[in-house]
């Protein structure tokens, strides 16, 4: 897209209103997107609040099909803050119509269209008002009031998923999961395949936090198969449709029947 003012003219205009421009060392930094946040799948949206932020803490933007959007770009393509200054769609209008710094600052603070950012820790990504917030960053305003969508790191879920990922290879080896299983870190349960007496598989849903227990119990029953008999008898009193979901510690005894069925070598030790 052609603009009235060249990249250098835009830089000169910024220098006119902020002589500190040459001392800003972030112009070649990448303008990141929120989906580039490490472990973003473990963040959850907590709330939206209106508050003042320092534009210096803005490290990226979200914009569909323009600016740093990677659609239709070559692999490993990157976009930098200097590129964003060059491409700002409304900057020509600002240069033509706002004659001094006070007018520019009023323009930045004006809320005809809301300014919105997503917050991950100490980092902010603009999702609305990108043009004005970019100017605020270049002009080094101390603060700008914006709508902040706060995202919080779910440490408990992160730790649960990292533990569960360690068990996946063994679950596949035992036949509980298929070879091409893909984990969904957004859910706290997993459906495991358990062989029946007719060689058909039933799917049983368990909390991921019990994955280690399943493998430990399977190992124990291989060594001491008779330890599973009492729980198997106890589980016979439970309706069959209530045996395919194990979500609490109190329901773990239901696993013994399933594990004995799944591993015929254990059953053979019992019936010899």
N, C-alpha and C positions, 0 to 999 in steps of 0.2 A: 504494500500500500504506500502510495506517495504522500509525503507530508510537505507542508509549506516550508518548514524549517529543517535544515539538515541536522545530522547527529551533532556535529561540532557547534552549530548555532544553539542547539539545545543545551549543550554543555556550557557554552559561554553565558547563556541566560541564567543557568543555575549558579555559576560563579558570581554573576552580578549580584545575586540575592544571598549567596552564602560563600563568602571568600574562603571558607575552610574546605571547600570542595576538593582541592588538590591533596589535602591531608586525609581524606577518607580512603581507607585501605580495603574496602569491601566491594568496590565496583566490579571486580572480576569474580566475585563469589557467585556460586550457582543460585538461581532463584528456585528454591525447592518447592515441591508440591506436597500436600499433606499425606498422600499415599506413599511417599518416600520415607516417612517416619519409620524408624526401626521398630519392629514388633507392633505396628499400628493396630493389628487385629486384637491386641490386648488392651486397647484403650476403649473406654465407654464414655458416652456423652452424659455429663452430670447435670448441667444447667446452662441457661443463657442469661447473662447479666450485663448491665451497662456499667462500664467503668473506664477509667483513664489508663492508657498504656503509653510506654515510651516507644515511638516508632523504630528506634534503633534495634529493638528486639524482634522486629518483623524479619523473618528469614525466608519467606516464600509467599506464593499466591496460588489461588485456585481459579482457573479461568478456562472456560470451555472453548476449544478450537482456536485459541489465539495465545499470544505471549508464550508462556512456558509449557503449553499443552503439547504432549509428545506425539499426538495423532499425526500420522502421515510423515513422520520424521524418520531419518535414518537411525540405525542402532547406535547407541552411545551418544546421541545428540544431547547437548546441554545448552542451557540458556542462562545468561548472566545479568546482573543488575544493570550493567552498562547497556546491554541489549534492550532491557525494559525501558530505560530512559529514551533510547532511540525510537522505540515503537509506541510509546504512550499515545493513545488515540486522541485524547482531548487536550494535549499540551499545546498544540497550535492555538486553540481558542484561548487558553490561559495567557499565553505570550501576547496575543493580540489585544486582549481586553482588560487584563489586570496590570496596572502600571507600577504598583509598588508592593513591597513585602507585606504590609498590613492587609491589603486587598487579597493577596494570595493566601495569607493565613486565615482570613475570614472565609475564603472559598473552601479551604481544607476543613474548617470546623462546621461549615454549613451542612445541614442534614436534610436537604430535599430528598436525597436518596441515602438510606442508612449505610453507615460504614460498619462492616462486620468482619470479625476475625475468628479463627479457630485457635484455641490455646492448647498446646501440649507441653506440659512442664513450663519452662521459661521461654518457649518459642511460640511465635505467632505467625499465622498464615492468613492473608487477607482473602476473603471470599466475596466481599462487597465493598465498593469504594476503593478499588485497587489504585486508580489514578491519583486520588487525593492522598492516600496513605503512602504511596510511592514518593510523592512530592514532600510529604512530611518527613520521610526518612532522609531524603536528599538535603532538605533544608534544616535538618537536625532540630526539629521542634522537640521540646521537652516532653510534651504529652498531648494526646488526642483522645477524646472520648469516643468510644466505639461499643458496639454490641459484641460481647465476648462469649463464644460457645466453648465452654470448658470441657476438656476431655481428660479423664483421669486414668492413670495406668492401673490395671487390675493385677496387682502383684500376686494375689492368691491364685488366680486363674493361670497366670503365666507359669508359676511354679508347678501347678498341677499338670499343665500340658507338657512341660519339659520332662517331668517324671514319667508321664504316660508314654511319651515318644520313645523313651528308653526300653519300654516293654513291647513295643509294636513288633520288632523282629521275632521275639519269642512267641508272641501271639500268632503270628503268621506260621511259624514253625510248628506250633501245636495244632494248627488248623482252625483256630478260633476266628481268624481273619483271612480274607483272600489275599492273594499275592499282590494285587494292585490296589490294596486299601489306601485311601487317602483320608487322613485325619482332618476333622473339622474342629478347630480350636474354639469355636464359638459355642459348642455344646459340651455339657459336663458328663455325658454318658456315651457308651459305645455299644453297638449291637454285635454280639459274638455268636458265631455259628456253633451249635452243639449237636453232635451226632445222636440220632435216636436208635432204638433197637432195630428198626426197619431200614437203617442206613440213611434215612432222610434227615435233613438238618433242620433244627428249630433255631430261631433267632431269639436270644435272650439279651435283654438290655440291662447293663450294669453301670453304676457310677464309675467314672474313670479312676477315682481315688482307690477303688478296690482292685485295680489291675494287678498290683503286686501281690495282694492276698490270693487272687485266683491262681497265679503261677506257683506260689508257695504251697497252697493247699493241694494243687495237682501233684507237686513233688512229694508232699507228705503222704498222700493217698497211694502213690506208687510204692512207697516203702511200707506203709501200714494201712492196707486197704480196708481192714475191718473197722477202722476209725470212722468210716463214712456211713456205716450201716445205720446207726441210731438216728442220725440226721435224715437219712433217706426215708426211714420209717416215719419220722416226724413230719416230713414234707408231704407224705401221702394224704395227710389230713387237710391240706391246703388245696383249694380249687385250682384246677390246671391252668386256668386263665390268669391266675395270680402268681404263678411261678415263673413267668417270663419277664419279670421286672424286679431287679434287686437294687434298691435305692438307699437302704439303711443298714446299719450294723446288725440289727436284729433279724434281718432277712438273709444273712450270709449263709446260714445253715442250709438254705435251699440249694446252694451250689453243689453240695456233696452228691446229690442224685445226678445232677447234670454232668459233673466231672466223671463220675463212675460210668455213666452211659457213654460219654464222649471217648473214653479210653478203654477199649475192650481188654487190653492186657491187665488192667487192674481188676476187672470183673473176673477174669479167668483165675486169678489168685484166690478170689473169694470162694469160687465154686469148685475148686479142686478138692 
